[in-house]
Amino acid sequence: MLLFNHFSSLTQVIATLAALLVAITIHEFAHAWTANYYGDPTAKLMGRVSFNPLVHLDLVGTIFLLVAGFGWGKPVMVNPNNFKNPKLDNITVSLAGPMSNLFLAVILGIILRFVPLPDNASSILVIIVFFNLILMIFNLIPIPPLDGSKILSLFISDQAYLVLQQFGIFLLLILILFVNFMPVISKIISFFFVLITGKALL
């Protein structure tokens, strides 16, 4: 779906772009901060432990998010050799991004659910929750380079995972172009949205 088709005003366009920046920034910041916390300063040295959205934007991923309804930020570089427990810590770093989006969606969703807000403020929070749920769910798909692939690495050999990494982007393209998986993703997003906010996702 082309998200801009649903915009009825310039205000909605601006609010959506702002929500997109918030979701991507918190996601990538969480990766970078967690990596540094567990002993790998690579992302910090590259300036990624930052709330500046410009250092986290990936052009293609942002276009996909606007046009197709899913996308990603600029990948955070990590050197697992700097971790005390490389495999486990690397998975923790990978999950930090999606979980940060879930955390923000829950906090804002609770506000939407229990705090009376003006229509404009409520609409902005709905958009922010929506984009955070998109990033969380899409990035948990277990295909490289998405974050969910790190969980898959627990259950397959290192050699098999390296092979999967080489073909991951092609698998994603096949999934996006030839497999009708968007209705499934949409249902998952709607489920979490209703669960968190108590409101239907229109």
N, C-alpha and C positions, 0 to 999 in steps of 0.2 A: 504494500500500500504506500502511496505517496502521501506522507503526513501533511504536507502543505495543502492538500485538497480539502482538509478539514478545518482550515483556518478561515475565520470570518472577519478578522480584523488584524491590523498591524500589531496591536497589543498582544494578540495571541501568538503571532510570529515571534515577537521579541521574547515573550515569556517562555516559549518552547526552546528557543536558542539558548536562553539563560539556563533553563532546566537541563538541557543537554550538556552544557559546560559544567554544571554542578555535578551531574552524575558521572561524567568521564573523569573529572578532576578528583573526586573523592575515591573513585575506583583505583586510579593509577597512583595517587598519593598513598593509599593503603598498602599497595604492593611495595612501593619504594620504602616507606617508613618501616614496614615489617621486616623487609630484607635487612635494612640497617640495624634494626633491633636485634636480629638474630646473628649479626656479625659480618654481614656483607655490605661494605660501604660503596659498592659500585654505583648504585642508583643515586645515592647522596652526592657522590663526586660529580655526577652528570647533571646535578641540579634538579632531580626528580622528586626529592622530598620537599615538595612545594605545593601551595594552593594556587599557583599561577596556572590557569587552564592552558595557556599557550604552549607550555612545555610538555603537555600531555596529549595534545590533539594529533590524531593521525588522519590525514586528508581523506584517504579511501574509506577508513572506518567511519568517519563522520558523515560522509556522503551516503554510505550504506544505511546509517542510522536514520537519516532524514528521508531517504528514498524508499528503502525496503522495510524500515521499522525495526531493524536490528543493526548492531555495529560494534565498534571497539575503539579504544584509545591507542596511543603509541605504546608498544610493548616496553616494559621496564626490564632493562638488562640486569641479569642476576648471575653471580658466580657462585654456584653451590659449594665449591671447594672451600669457601670462607665460612661455611656453616659448621657447627659442631656435629650435627646429625644431617648430612647433606640431603638425603632423600626426604626425610620427614619434614625438615625445615623448609625445603623447597616447595613441598606441597602446602605447608602452612602459608607461605608467602603467596602462592597462587590463589588460595582460597580467600586471602585477606581482601582482595578486590571485590569479588561477588558478595562477600559477607558485609563489607562496608556499605554496599548499595542496599542490601537487605536492611541493615541497621537504620540507615537514613530513611528508607521507605517506611519502616515501622514507626519511627519517631514522628514523622510528618503525618503518617496515616492515623496515629492516635490523636493528633491535634485535629485532623479533619473529622474524626469520628465523634469527639467529645467537646470541641470548642466551637461555639458559634462564630462564624467568620463572614465578612462581606463576600459577595459573589466573586469579585475579582481576585481576592486573596485565596479563596477556596479553589478557584480554577487554576491558579498558579501552583498551589500545592498538589493538586491532582496531576498536573503535568509532570512535576518533579518526581512524584511517587511512581508514575507510569514509566518514565525513562529509567529510573533506578531499577525497577523490576525487569525491564527489558535487558539491561546490561547484566544483571545478576543471572537471569535464566539463560540467556544466549551464551554467556561465557562459561556456564557449567556444562555445556555440551562437551562430551569427552573426545574431542578431535583436536589435535594440535593445529594451530598454536593457542587454542582457547584454554582457559584455566582448568576446565574440567578434565583435560587430558592428563594432568598431573595425578589425578586420582586413579585414572586408568593405569598409569605407570606402576602402581602398586601391585597390579594383578597380572602384568605381562613382563617378559624379560626385557632387559635393557636394549638388546639387539632388536627385538620386535618393536620397541618404542621408537628407536632411531629410524627404522623403516617407515613407521607410521608418520613420523615427523616430516619425512621427505615427501610424502603424498598427502599430508593433512590438508593443505590448502585446496588440492584438487577434490578431495572428499567433501570439503565444505561447499565448493562450487557445485558439485553434483547434488548435494543435499538441498542447496538453495534453488538451483535451476530446474532440477528434474524430479525432486521428491516433494510432494505437497505437504511439507511439515509446518508451514506457517499457521494453519488452523490449530494444530496441536500446541504450538508456542503461545498462540493467542489465548487458548483456553487456560493454559497454566498461568499466564499473566493475569487473566480475569479472576481466576480462583484466588490468587494471592491478594489481588487488589480488593476484592470483596471481603476476604478474611481480615485484612488489615484495617480497611477504612469503614467497612460496613455499608459501602455504597456500590452500586453497579457501575461497571466501566462502560460508558456509552461509546 
